């Protein structure tokens, strides 16, 4: 009986460790994506393209840029992009 409990505990430990790894990896991926988005926004500032939608070439609203400074698209184009990606 003690052996079964030990094996069961090891399985739970393994599962918890796996969940922890997955959570850490997801966090790392989100952070890396945010970093790339910020670097790309800084490059757009340098080239004078910041605040211009990369899809429709229209100005991105200041309100959107205030909420999402690294935005590449206006709200309308971002919604289209997300629908197409889904």
N, C-alpha and C positions, 0 to 999 in steps of 0.2 A: 504494500500500500504506500509506503514512504517513497518508493521508487516512482510510482505513478504520479504522486504529487510533485516530486522533483522534476520529472519530465514535463508535467503540465506547467509548472512554474517556468521552466526553461522556454517552453513554447510561448508563454505570455511575454516573457522577457524579450524573446526574439521578435515577437509581433510589435511590442512597444518600441524596441530599437528600430525596427523597420519604419514604423510610423514617424518616429523622431527624425530619421534620415530623410524620409520623403518631405516632411515639413521643412526641414532645414534646406533641402535642395530647392523646394518651391520658393522659399524666401530668397535664397541666393539668386535664382533665376529672375525673380521680380526686381531685385536690387540691380542686377546687371542690366536688365532692360531699361530701368529708370535712368541708370547712368548713361547708357547709349543714347537715350532720348534727350537728355540734358546736353550731352556733348554735341549732338546733331543740332540742337537749338542754338548753341553757342556758335557753331559753324555758320548757321543761317544768319545770325546777327552779323558775323564778320563779312558775309557776302552780300548783305543787304536784303536777303530773302526772308528774314524773320517776319512773321505776322502775315505771310502770304500763303494761301491754301495751295498745297502742292498738286491738288487735283483740278481745281477750277480757276486758279490764279487770282482769286478775289481776296480782298483783305479779310483776315480773321478778326472777328469782333474783339475789341479790347476787354470786354467782359469775359469772353472765353479765354483769352490769354491770361487774364488775371486769375482765373480758376485753374487753368492748365497751361502754365507758361511754355511748356515744351510742345504744345499742340502743333501738328503738321497740317491739319485740315480744319476747315470751318465746320460748324456743327452739322450742316446738311450733308456735306461730303463724308464726314466721319460716320454718320449714321448709315449712309450707303455702303461705306467700306465695311462696317461691322456686319451689316446684313449679308453682304456678299461673302464674308469670311465664315459666316455661321452655317 
